[in-house]
């Protein structure tokens, strides 16, 4: 990693792109980069994994189960809560 350099990857939805198509790379004088790309991976999709509801109506706006980000957030939130309780209990005992 190069010190003092950072960047943001901005992905726009383009269903016709199977990979990533780079539109523009913008560099600032402070070594900050904006990468503008188009890809089908930037398009929203509905989750249809094992936790998906059996009540799928076909509505594209319907929420059907947790996606990976929500599940990961629940795990991290639960771990943070458990740590806070443990720390609170051990701090009171001292």
C-alpha positions in Angstrom: 0.0 0.0 0.0 1.2 3.4 -0.8 1.2 6.0 2.0 -1.0 9.0 1.4 -3.0 7.5 -1.5 -6.6 6.6 -1.3 -9.5 6.2 -3.6 -13.2 5.4 -4.1 -14.6 2.9 -6.5 -18.0 4.1 -7.9 -19.9 1.4 -9.7 -22.8 2.3 -12.0 -25.4 -0.2 -13.1 -25.0 -1.4 -16.7 -26.7 -4.8 -17.3 -24.8 -5.1 -20.7 -21.4 -5.2 -19.0 -20.3 -8.7 -17.8 -17.1 -7.4 -16.3 -16.1 -3.9 -15.3 -15.9 -1.1 -17.9 -13.7 1.9 -16.7 -15.3 5.2 -17.7 -13.0 7.5 -15.9 -10.2 7.7 -13.3 -10.0 11.1 -11.7 -6.9 12.0 -9.7 -6.7 15.0 -7.4 -3.5 16.9 -6.4 -3.7 15.2 -3.0 -3.4 11.7 -4.5 -7.1 10.9 -4.0 -8.6 8.8 -6.9 -12.1 8.4 -8.1 -12.7 5.3 -10.2 -15.9 5.5 -12.3 -16.8 2.1 -13.7 -19.9 0.4 -15.1 -20.9 -3.2 -14.5 -23.8 -5.5 -14.1 -22.5 -6.1 -10.6 -23.7 -2.5 -9.7 -27.3 -3.4 -10.4 -29.6 -4.2 -7.5 -31.0 -7.8 -7.4 -33.4 -9.5 -5.1 -31.9 -12.1 -2.7 -33.2 -15.6 -3.3 -31.0 -17.6 -1.0 -31.9 -20.1 1.8 -33.4 -17.5 4.1 -35.7 -16.2 1.4 -39.4 -16.1 2.2 -41.7 -18.6 0.5 -44.2 -15.7 0.0 -42.5 -14.2 -3.1 -45.1 -12.2 -5.0 -42.8 -11.3 -7.9 -42.8 -7.6 -6.9 -39.3 -6.3 -7.6 -39.6 -4.0 -4.5 -40.4 -6.8 -2.2 -37.8 -7.6 0.5 -37.1 -11.3 0.5 -34.8 -12.3 3.4 -31.5 -11.1 4.6 -28.7 -10.3 2.2 -25.0 -10.9 3.1 -24.4 -7.4 4.3 -27.4 -7.5 6.6 -26.4 -10.9 8.0 -22.8 -9.7 8.6 -24.1 -6.5 10.2 -26.2 -8.6 12.6 -23.2 -10.7 13.5 -21.0 -7.7 14.2 -23.7 -5.9 16.1 -24.3 -9.0 18.3 -20.6 -9.4 19.0 -20.3 -5.7 19.9 -23.3 -5.9 22.2 -21.9 -9.1 23.9 -18.5 -7.3 24.3 -20.2 -4.2 25.8 -22.1 -6.4 28.3 -19.0 -8.4 29.2 -16.9 -5.2 29.6 -19.6 -3.6 31.8 -19.9 -6.6 34.1 -16.1 -7.0 34.4 -15.7 -3.2 35.0 -18.3 -3.2 37.8 -16.5 -6.1 39.6 -13.2 -4.2 39.9 
